[in-house]
Amino acid sequence: MDDRSELERRLDTLYVAVRDGATIDRQAAFDIAMNYLEYSPLHAEARELAEASVADDDEARLASAAAAFLDARGYEPGFEQAPERFARLLRALDAVRADMRATGLTGEVRLIRPDWNPRNAYVETWAGDTGWTGGIFPSDATDDLSALVAVAEQARQAIMESLEYQSTGTVWPACPAHGLGTSPEARHGTGVWWCNGDDGHVCAEIGHWPAYQQYRL
């Protein structure tokens, strides 16, 4: 169910028009700008958007004003408006699957957008677990590295739930040197599994875990 406000839907439509270089609905753009000026009369980008909306035949100015307004507002598109972000998550999940196989996990995982929170994505395991945080936000997938770390973290949580870590103490993926759970991090432009044992160290790049065969499900 779409529980967004009318204003949020208008912002989505404005973003898509700017992204695609399509004709912007001048009345809708003006209404958006006036909504912000009502509460922030000195909002420069909103004022420029309002003025550009009534400037006849100046499409370039309107497109520039709309882009600047969205940026100033901190607008973040959802997965519907930026499907390339969800595609990054899908590619990242393939890397996590490779590490699952390397550690002996044979269960399946998938990306879902549940009805109870369709704005975010979750990694769901073979047992139906989805981790203990609020999922992956579209803003977590603005680039490949960010998407990789976000998916790896969600998968780590969900898999540990399915391994019943609270009762068994089983962590995933476990550092072969220290037996500690590792966490996905971005280091020097690469997504890695990081262990805090000793002074901390990289266990493996995400997607390239050595075949230690930790678990078999």
GIVEN-V17335 format. One record per helix or strand of 3 or more residues. SS is the DSSP state (a for helix, b for strand). FROM is the first residue (numbers start at 1). TO is the last residue. If there is no record, write none. Layout:
SS,FROM,TO + SS,FROM,TO
This chain:
a,6,20 + a,26,39 + a,44,53 + a,59,73 + a,83,102 + b,109,112 + a,115,117 + b,121,125 + a,138,141 + a,144,162 + a,165,168 + b,183,187 + b,190,195 + b,201,205
